Each structure stands twice: as structure tokens, then as C-alpha cells.
């Protein structure tokens, strides 16, 4: 998170891969596409 409480695309990707490995540790996607609909802020 930056000083404005925003995150960047790299952090979104980290959260995504963490969630995928918690759900199914053997999942290895070959392609990921992210579409942003609104910003994410802490709280």
C-alpha cells in the first residue's frame, strides 16, 4: 500500500496467486488477465 492507501498491479497478482495456492496448491495457470473495475483501499 502506498501513502494514499492504494495498491498496485503487482500486489493484486500476489494476492491472486496466494489465493489460488490456498485453494489448490497444484494449480499452475499459463495465462492471467486482470480487469480493474474500481480501486481497492485498506478498510
N, CA, C, O and CB atoms as a CASP TS submission, in Angstrom:
PFRMAT TS
TARGET T0000
AUTHOR 0000-0000-0000
METHOD Language model
MODEL 1
PARENT N/A
ATOM      1  N   UNK     1       0.832  -1.175   0.000  1.00  0.00           N
ATOM      2  CA  UNK     1       0.000   0.000   0.000  1.00  0.00           C
ATOM      3  C   UNK     1       0.884   1.249   0.000  1.00  0.00           C
ATOM      4  O   UNK     1       1.893   1.313   0.703  1.00  0.00           O
ATOM      5  CB  UNK     1      -0.951  -0.008   1.212  1.00  0.00           C
ATOM      6  N   UNK     2       0.491   2.223  -0.789  1.00  0.00           N
ATOM      7  CA  UNK     2       1.242   3.475  -0.792  1.00  0.00           C
ATOM      8  C   UNK     2       0.687   4.422   0.272  1.00  0.00           C
ATOM      9  O   UNK     2      -0.219   4.059   1.023  1.00  0.00           O
ATOM     10  CB  UNK     2       1.191   4.139  -2.189  1.00  0.00           C
ATOM     11  N   UNK     3       1.228   5.623   0.331  1.00  0.00           N
ATOM     12  CA  UNK     3       0.813   6.560   1.384  1.00  0.00           C
ATOM     13  C   UNK     3      -0.646   7.007   1.247  1.00  0.00           C
ATOM     14  O   UNK     3      -1.213   7.554   2.193  1.00  0.00           O
ATOM     15  CB  UNK     3       1.715   7.778   1.369  1.00  0.00           C
ATOM     16  N   UNK     4      -1.256   6.782   0.083  1.00  0.00           N
ATOM     17  CA  UNK     4      -2.665   7.121  -0.127  1.00  0.00           C
ATOM     18  C   UNK     4      -3.591   5.935   0.130  1.00  0.00           C
ATOM     19  O   UNK     4      -4.804   6.035  -0.056  1.00  0.00           O
ATOM     20  CB  UNK     4      -2.870   7.629  -1.542  1.00  0.00           C
ATOM     21  N   UNK     5      -3.012   4.813   0.560  1.00  0.00           N
ATOM     22  CA  UNK     5      -3.823   3.628   0.838  1.00  0.00           C
ATOM     23  C   UNK     5      -4.172   2.818  -0.399  1.00  0.00           C
ATOM     24  O   UNK     5      -5.083   1.992  -0.350  1.00  0.00           O
ATOM     25  CB  UNK     5      -5.081   4.033   1.521  1.00  0.00           C
ATOM     26  N   UNK     6      -3.468   3.032  -1.512  1.00  0.00           N
ATOM     27  CA  UNK     6      -3.710   2.299  -2.753  1.00  0.00           C
ATOM     28  C   UNK     6      -2.674   1.196  -2.916  1.00  0.00           C
ATOM     29  O   UNK     6      -1.594   1.246  -2.327  1.00  0.00           O
ATOM     30  CB  UNK     6      -3.680   3.252  -3.968  1.00  0.00           C
ATOM     31  N   UNK     7      -3.014   0.219  -3.711  1.00  0.00           N
ATOM     32  CA  UNK     7      -2.077  -0.850  -4.032  1.00  0.00           C
ATOM     33  C   UNK     7      -1.771  -0.813  -5.528  1.00  0.00           C
ATOM     34  O   UNK     7      -2.365  -0.023  -6.262  1.00  0.00           O
ATOM     35  CB  UNK     7      -2.650  -2.238  -3.616  1.00  0.00           C
ATOM     36  N   UNK     8      -0.852  -1.658  -5.982  1.00  0.00           N
ATOM     37  CA  UNK     8      -0.516  -1.670  -7.401  1.00  0.00           C
ATOM     38  C   UNK     8      -0.793  -3.045  -8.009  1.00  0.00           C
ATOM     39  O   UNK     8      -1.151  -3.983  -7.295  1.00  0.00           O
ATOM     40  CB  UNK     8       0.956  -1.282  -7.609  1.00  0.00           C
ATOM     41  N   UNK     9      -0.629  -3.160  -9.309  1.00  0.00           N
ATOM     42  CA  UNK     9      -0.967  -4.399 -10.019  1.00  0.00           C
ATOM     43  C   UNK     9      -0.147  -5.576  -9.514  1.00  0.00           C
ATOM     44  O   UNK     9      -0.644  -6.702  -9.480  1.00  0.00           O
ATOM     45  CB  UNK     9      -0.751  -4.227 -11.520  1.00  0.00           C
ATOM     46  N   UNK    10       1.080  -5.342  -9.126  1.00  0.00           N
ATOM     47  CA  UNK    10       1.917  -6.436  -8.624  1.00  0.00           C
ATOM     48  C   UNK    10       1.324  -7.030  -7.344  1.00  0.00           C
ATOM     49  O   UNK    10       1.326  -8.249  -7.171  1.00  0.00           O
ATOM     50  CB  UNK    10       3.354  -5.939  -8.361  1.00  0.00           C
ATOM     51  N   UNK    11       0.829  -6.202  -6.473  1.00  0.00           N
ATOM     52  CA  UNK    11       0.237  -6.691  -5.219  1.00  0.00           C
ATOM     53  C   UNK    11      -1.052  -7.463  -5.495  1.00  0.00           C
ATOM     54  O   UNK    11      -1.308  -8.485  -4.859  1.00  0.00           O
ATOM     55  CB  UNK    11      -0.046  -5.515  -4.258  1.00  0.00           C
ATOM     56  N   UNK    12      -1.867  -6.982  -6.443  1.00  0.00           N
ATOM     57  CA  UNK    12      -3.064  -7.731  -6.834  1.00  0.00           C
ATOM     58  C   UNK    12      -2.677  -9.133  -7.304  1.00  0.00           C
ATOM     59  O   UNK    12      -3.325 -10.115  -6.943  1.00  0.00           O
ATOM     60  CB  UNK    12      -3.839  -6.984  -7.949  1.00  0.00           C
ATOM     61  N   UNK    13      -1.623  -9.221  -8.107  1.00  0.00           N
ATOM     62  CA  UNK    13      -1.173 -10.511  -8.621  1.00  0.00           C
ATOM     63  C   UNK    13      -0.689 -11.404  -7.476  1.00  0.00           C
ATOM     64  O   UNK    13      -0.967 -12.603  -7.473  1.00  0.00           O
ATOM     65  CB  UNK    13      -0.051 -10.315  -9.661  1.00  0.00           C
ATOM     66  N   UNK    14       0.027 -10.836  -6.509  1.00  0.00           N
ATOM     67  CA  UNK    14       0.458 -11.618  -5.342  1.00  0.00           C
ATOM     68  C   UNK    14      -0.738 -12.185  -4.592  1.00  0.00           C
ATOM     69  O   UNK    14      -0.744 -13.360  -4.225  1.00  0.00           O
ATOM     70  CB  UNK    14       1.306 -10.753  -4.396  1.00  0.00           C
ATOM     71  N   UNK    15      -1.756 -11.351  -4.362  1.00  0.00           N
ATOM     72  CA  UNK    15      -2.966 -11.811  -3.669  1.00  0.00           C
ATOM     73  C   UNK    15      -3.651 -12.919  -4.464  1.00  0.00           C
ATOM     74  O   UNK    15      -4.113 -13.903  -3.886  1.00  0.00           O
ATOM     75  CB  UNK    15      -3.943 -10.637  -3.443  1.00  0.00           C
ATOM     76  N   UNK    16      -3.718 -12.767  -5.770  1.00  0.00           N
ATOM     77  CA  UNK    16      -4.347 -13.769  -6.632  1.00  0.00           C
ATOM     78  C   UNK    16      -3.620 -15.101  -6.552  1.00  0.00           C
ATOM     79  O   UNK    16      -4.256 -16.142  -6.380  1.00  0.00           O
ATOM     80  CB  UNK    16      -4.381 -13.282  -8.077  1.00  0.00           C
ATOM     81  N   UNK    17      -2.308 -15.085  -6.674  1.00  0.00           N
ATOM     82  CA  UNK    17      -1.563 -16.342  -6.638  1.00  0.00           C
ATOM     83  C   UNK    17      -1.610 -16.977  -5.251  1.00  0.00           C
ATOM     84  O   UNK    17      -1.666 -18.202  -5.141  1.00  0.00           O
ATOM     85  CB  UNK    17      -0.114 -16.110  -7.057  1.00  0.00           C
ATOM     86  N   UNK    18      -1.587 -16.174  -4.198  1.00  0.00           N
ATOM     87  CA  UNK    18      -1.737 -16.724  -2.842  1.00  0.00           C
ATOM     88  C   UNK    18      -3.078 -17.439  -2.700  1.00  0.00           C
ATOM     89  O   UNK    18      -3.138 -18.545  -2.162  1.00  0.00           O
ATOM     90  CB  UNK    18      -1.617 -15.604  -1.782  1.00  0.00           C
ATOM     91  N   UNK    19      -4.149 -16.815  -3.178  1.00  0.00           N
ATOM     92  CA  UNK    19      -5.486 -17.411  -3.086  1.00  0.00           C
ATOM     93  C   UNK    19      -5.572 -18.695  -3.909  1.00  0.00           C
ATOM     94  O   UNK    19      -6.187 -19.666  -3.468  1.00  0.00           O
ATOM     95  CB  UNK    19      -6.553 -16.409  -3.559  1.00  0.00           C
ATOM     96  N   UNK    20      -4.968 -18.715  -5.092  1.00  0.00           N
ATOM     97  CA  UNK    20      -5.009 -19.916  -5.938  1.00  0.00           C
ATOM     98  C   UNK    20      -4.270 -21.070  -5.264  1.00  0.00           C
ATOM     99  O   UNK    20      -4.729 -22.210  -5.324  1.00  0.00           O
ATOM    100  CB  UNK    20      -4.392 -19.626  -7.327  1.00  0.00           C
ATOM    101  N   UNK    21      -3.144 -20.793  -4.631  1.00  0.00           N
ATOM    102  CA  UNK    21      -2.380 -21.855  -3.981  1.00  0.00           C
ATOM    103  C   UNK    21      -3.043 -22.337  -2.700  1.00  0.00           C
ATOM    104  O   UNK    21      -2.867 -23.494  -2.318  1.00  0.00           O
ATOM    105  CB  UNK    21      -0.976 -21.376  -3.680  1.00  0.00           C
ATOM    106  N   UNK    22      -3.802 -21.479  -2.028  1.00  0.00           N
ATOM    107  CA  UNK    22      -4.552 -21.923  -0.854  1.00  0.00           C
ATOM    108  C   UNK    22      -5.700 -22.829  -1.271  1.00  0.00           C
ATOM    109  O   UNK    22      -6.037 -23.787  -0.575  1.00  0.00           O
ATOM    110  CB  UNK    22      -5.086 -20.717  -0.062  1.00  0.00           C
ATOM    111  N   UNK    23      -6.294 -22.514  -2.415  1.00  0.00           N
ATOM    112  CA  UNK    23      -7.432 -23.292  -2.908  1.00  0.00           C
ATOM    113  C   UNK    23      -6.982 -24.620  -3.505  1.00  0.00           C
ATOM    114  O   UNK    23      -7.606 -25.654  -3.262  1.00  0.00           O
ATOM    115  CB  UNK    23      -8.210 -22.492  -3.949  1.00  0.00           C
ATOM    116  N   UNK    24      -5.904 -24.598  -4.284  1.00  0.00           N
ATOM    117  CA  UNK    24      -5.413 -25.793  -4.963  1.00  0.00           C
ATOM    118  C   UNK    24      -3.925 -25.598  -5.234  1.00  0.00           C
ATOM    119  O   UNK    24      -3.555 -24.973  -6.229  1.00  0.00           O
ATOM    120  CB  UNK    24      -6.205 -26.067  -6.295  1.00  0.00           C
ATOM    121  N   UNK    25      -3.087 -26.113  -4.382  1.00  0.00           N
ATOM    122  CA  UNK    25      -1.645 -25.892  -4.463  1.00  0.00           C
ATOM    123  C   UNK    25      -0.984 -26.361  -5.740  1.00  0.00           C
ATOM    124  O   UNK    25       0.156 -25.982  -6.009  1.00  0.00           O
ATOM    125  CB  UNK    25      -0.997 -26.555  -3.339  1.00  0.00           C
ATOM    126  N   UNK    26      -1.660 -27.172  -6.537  1.00  0.00           N
ATOM    127  CA  UNK    26      -1.055 -27.703  -7.757  1.00  0.00           C
ATOM    128  C   UNK    26      -1.471 -26.940  -9.003  1.00  0.00           C
ATOM    129  O   UNK    26      -1.093 -27.314 -10.114  1.00  0.00           O
ATOM    130  CB  UNK    26      -1.415 -29.152  -7.916  1.00  0.00           C
ATOM    131  N   UNK    27      -2.239 -25.881  -8.834  1.00  0.00           N
ATOM    132  CA  UNK    27      -2.720 -25.111  -9.977  1.00  0.00           C
ATOM    133  C   UNK    27      -1.608 -24.225 -10.520  1.00  0.00           C
ATOM    134  O   UNK    27      -1.042 -23.419  -9.780  1.00  0.00           O
ATOM    135  CB  UNK    27      -3.940 -24.259  -9.587  1.00  0.00           C
ATOM    136  N   UNK    28      -1.288 -24.365 -11.804  1.00  0.00           N
ATOM    137  CA  UNK    28      -0.266 -23.560 -12.462  1.00  0.00           C
ATOM    138  C   UNK    28      -0.846 -22.931 -13.724  1.00  0.00           C
ATOM    139  O   UNK    28      -0.735 -23.507 -14.806  1.00  0.00           O
ATOM    140  CB  UNK    28       0.979 -24.418 -12.801  1.00  0.00           C
ATOM    141  N   UNK    29      -1.463 -21.760 -13.603  1.00  0.00           N
ATOM    142  CA  UNK    29      -2.060 -21.137 -14.783  1.00  0.00           C
ATOM    143  C   UNK    29      -0.996 -20.704 -15.786  1.00  0.00           C
ATOM    144  O   UNK    29       0.128 -20.368 -15.411  1.00  0.00           O
ATOM    145  CB  UNK    29      -2.908 -19.937 -14.373  1.00  0.00           C
ATOM    146  N   UNK    30      -1.360 -20.716 -17.047  1.00  0.00           N
ATOM    147  CA  UNK    30      -0.441 -20.267 -18.092  1.00  0.00           C
ATOM    148  C   UNK    30      -0.766 -18.854 -18.551  1.00  0.00           C
ATOM    149  O   UNK    30       0.025 -18.232 -19.260  1.00  0.00           O
ATOM    150  CB  UNK    30      -0.484 -21.220 -19.279  1.00  0.00           C
ATOM    151  N   UNK    31      -1.945 -18.336 -18.144  1.00  0.00           N
ATOM    152  CA  UNK    31      -2.348 -17.003 -18.553  1.00  0.00           C
ATOM    153  C   UNK    31      -3.239 -16.405 -17.476  1.00  0.00           C
ATOM    154  O   UNK    31      -4.135 -17.071 -16.957  1.00  0.00           O
ATOM    155  CB  UNK    31      -3.076 -17.035 -19.920  1.00  0.00           C
ATOM    156  N   UNK    32      -2.987 -15.150 -17.146  1.00  0.00           N
ATOM    157  CA  UNK    32      -3.819 -14.437 -16.174  1.00  0.00           C
ATOM    158  C   UNK    32      -4.158 -13.077 -16.767  1.00  0.00           C
ATOM    159  O   UNK    32      -3.277 -12.371 -17.258  1.00  0.00           O
ATOM    160  CB  UNK    32      -3.091 -14.289 -14.783  1.00  0.00           C
ATOM    161  N   UNK    33      -5.424 -12.714 -16.720  1.00  0.00           N
ATOM    162  CA  UNK    33      -5.867 -11.393 -17.171  1.00  0.00           C
ATOM    163  C   UNK    33      -6.615 -10.718 -16.051  1.00  0.00           C
ATOM    164  O   UNK    33      -7.534 -11.301 -15.476  1.00  0.00           O
ATOM    165  CB  UNK    33      -6.754 -11.493 -18.435  1.00  0.00           C
ATOM    166  N   UNK    34      -6.234  -9.492 -15.729  1.00  0.00           N
ATOM    167  CA  UNK    34      -6.917  -8.736 -14.690  1.00  0.00           C
ATOM    168  C   UNK    34      -7.606  -7.536 -15.314  1.00  0.00           C
ATOM    169  O   UNK    34      -7.026  -6.830 -16.139  1.00  0.00           O
ATOM    170  CB  UNK    34      -5.929  -8.289 -13.587  1.00  0.00           C
ATOM    171  N   UNK    35      -8.854  -7.311 -14.912  1.00  0.00           N
ATOM    172  CA  UNK    35      -9.620  -6.158 -15.357  1.00  0.00           C
ATOM    173  C   UNK    35     -10.014  -5.362 -14.124  1.00  0.00           C
ATOM    174  O   UNK    35     -10.613  -5.904 -13.195  1.00  0.00           O
ATOM    175  CB  UNK    35     -10.876  -6.586 -16.186  1.00  0.00           C
ATOM    176  N   UNK    36      -9.684  -4.094 -14.116  1.00  0.00           N
ATOM    177  CA  UNK    36      -9.945  -3.248 -12.954  1.00  0.00           C
ATOM    178  C   UNK    36     -11.265  -2.511 -13.115  1.00  0.00           C
ATOM    179  O   UNK    36     -11.457  -1.769 -14.079  1.00  0.00           O
ATOM    180  CB  UNK    36      -8.802  -2.248 -12.747  1.00  0.00           C
ATOM    181  N   UNK    37     -12.170  -2.716 -12.169  1.00  0.00           N
ATOM    182  CA  UNK    37     -13.455  -2.047 -12.188  1.00  0.00           C
ATOM    183  C   UNK    37     -13.516  -0.896 -11.198  1.00  0.00           C
ATOM    184  O   UNK    37     -14.254   0.065 -11.412  1.00  0.00           O
ATOM    185  CB  UNK    37     -14.550  -3.032 -11.897  1.00  0.00           C
ATOM    186  N   UNK    38     -12.757  -0.980 -10.128  1.00  0.00           N
ATOM    187  CA  UNK    38     -12.678   0.116  -9.155  1.00  0.00           C
ATOM    188  C   UNK    38     -11.419  -0.066  -8.324  1.00  0.00           C
ATOM    189  O   UNK    38     -10.777  -1.115  -8.379  1.00  0.00           O
ATOM    190  CB  UNK    38     -13.949   0.160  -8.239  1.00  0.00           C
ATOM    191  N   UNK    39     -11.071   0.939  -7.567  1.00  0.00           N
ATOM    192  CA  UNK    39      -9.862   0.862  -6.774  1.00  0.00           C
ATOM    193  C   UNK    39     -10.097   0.073  -5.489  1.00  0.00           C
ATOM    194  O   UNK    39     -11.235  -0.079  -5.044  1.00  0.00           O
ATOM    195  CB  UNK    39      -9.354   2.259  -6.451  1.00  0.00           C
ATOM    196  N   UNK    40      -9.040  -0.414  -4.913  1.00  0.00           N
ATOM    197  CA  UNK    40      -9.076  -1.148  -3.663  1.00  0.00           C
ATOM    198  C   UNK    40      -8.325  -0.341  -2.619  1.00  0.00           C
ATOM    199  O   UNK    40      -7.184   0.064  -2.841  1.00  0.00           O
ATOM    200  CB  UNK    40      -8.469  -2.569  -3.822  1.00  0.00           C
ATOM    201  N   UNK    41      -8.962  -0.108  -1.486  1.00  0.00           N
ATOM    202  CA  UNK    41      -8.315   0.640  -0.413  1.00  0.00           C
ATOM    203  C   UNK    41      -8.428  -0.128   0.895  1.00  0.00           C
ATOM    204  O   UNK    41      -9.346  -0.928   1.075  1.00  0.00           O
ATOM    205  CB  UNK    41      -8.937   2.045  -0.270  1.00  0.00           C
ATOM    206  N   UNK    42      -7.506   0.114   1.792  1.00  0.00           N
ATOM    207  CA  UNK    42      -7.494  -0.552   3.076  1.00  0.00           C
ATOM    208  C   UNK    42      -8.716  -0.142   3.895  1.00  0.00           C
ATOM    209  O   UNK    42      -9.032   1.042   4.008  1.00  0.00           O
ATOM    210  CB  UNK    42      -6.203  -0.234   3.833  1.00  0.00           C
ATOM    211  N   UNK    43      -9.398  -1.139   4.466  1.00  0.00           N
ATOM    212  CA  UNK    43     -10.558  -0.863   5.317  1.00  0.00           C
ATOM    213  C   UNK    43     -11.821  -0.747   4.530  1.00  0.00           C
ATOM    214  O   UNK    43     -12.886  -0.516   5.103  1.00  0.00           O
ATOM    215  CB  UNK    43     -10.351   0.390   6.101  1.00  0.00           C
TER
END
